[in-house]
Every structure is written in structure tokens, then in C-alpha cells.
Amino acid sequence: MSVVDIVIISYNGLLVPQAVESLEFRMNNVDTNIIVQQAKQSIPLNVNAGFERVNTDWWVLFNDDWEALDDGWLDKLLQFGESDPEIGFVSCRIMFDDGTLNHAGYFISENGIAGNKKRGKPDTVLPDDYLCYAHPILIRSDMFRELGGYDSDTFKGSQYADIDFVYRVGKSPWKIFFAGSVRLLHHYRMNKTTNAVKERVRYENETMFRAKHGFKKQKGYLKKKQVHKRKRK
């Protein structure tokens, strides 16, 4: 039986019991070790610290506000991952509580603007296939180590730290596989205050991501963002 470490990333630990319960209920033929990485620090720092505790060839990066929905979901992701030695990580579709899609892969424009494909669209089964960019779920440990993990020096929060990692994977020889038939649920909670803070961090990280990878400036884009930022003060 395969063994996979599951790292649950949490800031304050409040949602961890719900995440653990969903994971334990949905396991089939994969033996797992659940690691809770809880610390009041940035998500990139937490992700890298969590990986330092991993002792398996494959590991799962799992947010504490996620829930596994499908029986045998990890069996299926692992089957896809092990079908090709060049696959660096396997992703899947992530849905909101209201039944719409949160994630079905990422798009990254020629100007470095990124986001979730099909966000807000009705959830539906999608093809299992290779993608250019998608959120990492089941990760090959050797690949994560080789690429140096998340860039915690550049990025303060989660916004664009995951995009930066995925972009680096996409530019490397490693492949990304998207399991469109597998679902996770994202219990999305945000109020106006946290939304304003996250938007500001996202703007700062987006700017650093575009500078780091040499993307061209999009005409009128930064000006519009700067005006919006001033209005928020």
C-alpha cells in the first residue's frame, strides 16, 4: 500500500478538525500520515515548513478550509501521478459551497496577469488531462525539492506565491496533470476587511511576480490599480 503525507496548512487551527474528518472519511487504498502545519506566518513559509516534515515520495498540500468530497480521491490522484515519471504534481477541480467552480486550472497571460479558469461557472466533470498551469495538490517530493519550494522571500501571502511556483514548474521539464474528475470543496469565507487586505497583498505580489519573471507592463493596467489603491486609503 502506498503511503502519502498530507500537510494541512492552517493559520489558527480552527478549521483543522473539519478538514481532517473529511480526509479520514474519504480514504480508500492509500495509507496516509496527516501533518498539521499551523503557525501565524505567511502561507509560503508554512508550505515550506510543512514540506520539511514530509517523509514520502508524494505529499498532499491541503488547505484547512478544504474538504474531500469523493471516495478514493487520493487513490485516483496517485494513480495519475505514478502513470508518468515526468509528472511533477497532480491537481483537481475545486468547487465552492454554492456548487460553482473555484478552480479548474490557472491562466497566466503574456503580461503576467493570472487567475482561476472557469471561476464562478457551474461545477461539472472535466477531462483528466495535462495542463500548462494548475494548483498543486498531490506533489512529487523530488520535484518540490528540486525547484526550491515556494518563494517565501519574495511573496508575503498566498496570492501569487502559488502562481509563481506553478509557473516555475510549467517552465521546467516537469509536467502538470489535472484530474478534472476529482473534486475538493473550498469553504470560502471572507469579509470586507479581509477582502481589502488580501486585495492589497495580491496587488503587491502580482507586481513582484511580473517583475521577477520579466513580464511586459500592460498598458493602463498599473495606473488603474494605483487609482483603486488610493481610493481605498
C-alpha positions in Angstrom: 0.0 0.0 0.0 1.3 3.5 -0.9 2.0 6.0 1.8 1.3 9.7 1.3 1.9 12.5 3.8 -0.9 15.1 3.9 0.2 18.6 5.0 -2.8 20.7 6.2 -1.8 24.4 6.2 -3.5 26.4 8.9 -3.1 29.9 10.4 -5.0 29.4 13.6 -6.2 25.8 13.6 -9.9 26.5 13.9 -10.9 24.6 10.7 -8.4 21.7 11.0 -10.9 19.2 12.6 -13.3 19.6 9.8 -10.5 19.1 7.2 -9.1 16.0 9.0 -12.6 14.4 9.3 -13.2 14.8 5.6 -9.8 13.3 4.7 -10.2 10.3 7.0 -13.7 9.6 5.8 -12.8 9.6 2.1 -9.6 7.4 2.1 -9.6 4.0 0.4 -6.4 2.3 -0.5 -3.8 4.9 0.3 -2.1 4.9 3.7 -1.7 8.5 5.0 0.1 10.5 7.7 -1.7 13.8 8.4 0.7 16.7 9.3 -0.9 19.9 10.6 1.4 22.8 9.8 0.0 25.6 12.0 1.8 28.9 12.5 0.9 32.5 12.3 3.2 33.2 9.4 2.8 33.6 5.7 1.5 30.7 3.6 4.7 30.3 1.6 6.6 29.9 4.9 4.0 27.4 6.2 4.1 25.4 3.0 7.9 25.1 3.0 7.9 24.3 6.8 5.3 21.7 6.2 7.3 20.1 3.4 10.3 19.8 5.8 8.2 17.3 7.8 7.3 15.2 4.8 8.9 11.7 4.5 7.1 10.3 1.5 7.7 10.3 -2.3 4.4 12.1 -2.8 2.6 14.5 -0.5 -0.6 16.4 -0.5 -0.8 20.2 0.0 -4.2 20.7 1.7 -5.8 23.9 3.0 -7.7 23.8 6.3 -10.8 25.2 4.6 -11.0 22.4 2.1 -13.0 19.2 2.2 -12.5 16.0 0.3 -15.8 15.1 -1.5 -15.1 11.9 -3.4 -14.3 8.4 -2.0 -10.9 7.3 -3.3 -10.0 10.8 -4.4 -6.3 10.3 -3.4 -6.1 6.9 -4.9 -7.1 8.4 -8.2 -4.7 11.4 -8.0 -1.8 9.0 -7.1 -2.7 6.7 -10.0 -2.4 9.6 -12.4 0.8 10.8 -10.8 2.5 7.5 -10.9 1.4 6.9 -14.6 4.2 9.2 -15.8 7.6 9.7 -14.1 7.7 13.3 -15.6 4.6 14.5 -13.7 5.6 16.9 -11.0 2.2 17.3 -9.4 -1.4 16.5 -9.9 -4.2 19.0 -9.5 -8.0 18.6 -9.5 -11.1 20.8 -9.7 -12.1 22.8 -6.6 -15.6 24.0 -6.0 -17.4 26.5 -3.8 -20.2 25.7 -1.3 -22.7 27.1 -3.8 -21.8 24.5 -6.4 -19.8 26.8 -8.7 -16.2 26.3 -9.6 -13.3 27.8 -7.7 -10.5 26.3 -9.7 -10.2 24.4 -12.9 -6.6 25.3 -13.8 -4.8 28.7 -14.0 -4.4 31.1 -16.8 -1.3 33.3 -17.0 -1.4 36.0 -19.6 1.5 37.3 -21.6 1.6 40.3 -19.2 1.8 38.1 -16.2 -1.8 38.5 -15.0 -3.1 35.2 -13.6 -6.3 33.8 -12.3 -8.6 30.7 -12.0 -10.1 29.3 -15.1 -13.9 28.9 -15.1 -14.2 30.5 -11.7 -17.9 31.1 -10.8 -19.1 28.7 -13.6 -21.4 25.8 -12.6 -19.4 22.8 -11.4 -19.2 19.9 -13.9 -16.9 16.9 -14.5 -13.9 18.0 -16.6 -11.4 16.0 -18.6 -8.4 14.3 -17.0 -5.5 15.7 -18.9 -2.2 17.6 -18.9 -2.4 21.3 -18.3 0.1 24.2 -18.5 -0.8 25.6 -15.1 -3.0 24.4 -12.2 -3.0 24.5 -8.4 -0.7 21.8 -6.8 -2.5 19.2 -4.8 -0.5 15.9 -4.9 3.1 16.8 -5.3 6.2 14.8 -6.1 8.7 15.5 -3.3 11.8 15.3 -5.5 10.3 18.0 -7.8 9.3 20.3 -5.0 12.8 20.0 -3.5 14.5 20.5 -6.9 12.6 23.7 -7.6 13.2 25.1 -4.1 9.6 25.1 -2.9 7.6 28.3 -2.6 9.4 31.6 -2.8 8.8 32.9 0.7 11.4 35.6 0.3 9.5 37.4 -2.4 5.9 36.8 -1.6 4.1 37.8 1.6 0.9 35.9 1.3 -0.7 33.1 -0.7 -1.6 35.4 -3.6 0.8 34.7 -6.4 3.1 32.6 -4.3 1.3 29.5 -5.7 1.1 31.1 -9.2 4.9 31.7 -9.0 5.6 28.0 -8.0 3.2 26.7 -10.7 4.8 29.0 -13.3 8.3 27.7 -12.4 7.0 24.1 -12.7 5.5 24.9 -16.1 8.8 26.3 -17.4 10.7 23.3 -16.1 10.8 19.8 -17.7 8.2 18.6 -15.2 4.6 18.1 -16.3 1.4 19.1 -14.6 -1.6 16.8 -14.7 -5.2 18.0 -14.0 -7.7 15.4 -12.7 -10.9 17.0 -13.8 -13.0 14.1 -12.5 -11.9 14.6 -8.9 -13.4 17.3 -6.6 -12.5 19.2 -3.5 -14.7 21.7 -1.7 -13.5 25.1 -0.7 -15.4 26.6 2.2 -14.7 30.2 1.1 -15.2 32.8 3.9 -14.2 36.4 3.6 -15.5 39.7 5.0 -14.9 43.2 3.6 -11.9 43.9 5.9 -10.0 40.7 5.0 -11.0 41.2 1.3 -9.4 44.7 1.3 -6.2 43.4 2.9 -6.0 40.4 0.6 -6.6 42.6 -2.4 -3.7 44.9 -1.4 -1.4 41.9 -0.8 -2.4 40.4 -4.1 -1.6 43.6 -6.0 1.8 43.8 -4.3 2.6 40.1 -5.0 1.3 40.4 -8.6 3.6 43.3 -9.2 6.6 41.3 -7.8 5.7 38.2 -9.8 5.6 40.2 -13.0 8.9 41.9 -12.2 10.6 38.6 -11.2 9.7 36.8 -14.4 10.1 39.8 -16.7 6.6 40.2 -18.0 5.7 43.2 -20.0 3.7 46.0 -18.5 0.0 46.0 -19.6 -1.0 49.4 -20.9 -3.2 51.2 -18.4 -3.2 48.3 -16.0 -0.9 49.6 -13.3 -2.5 53.1 -13.5 -5.9 51.6 -12.9 -4.7 49.5 -10.0 -2.9 52.5 -8.4 -6.0 54.7 -8.6 -8.1 51.9 -7.0 -5.4 51.6 -4.3 -5.5 55.3 -3.5 -9.3 55.3 -3.2 -9.1 52.5 -0.6 -7.0 54.6 1.8 
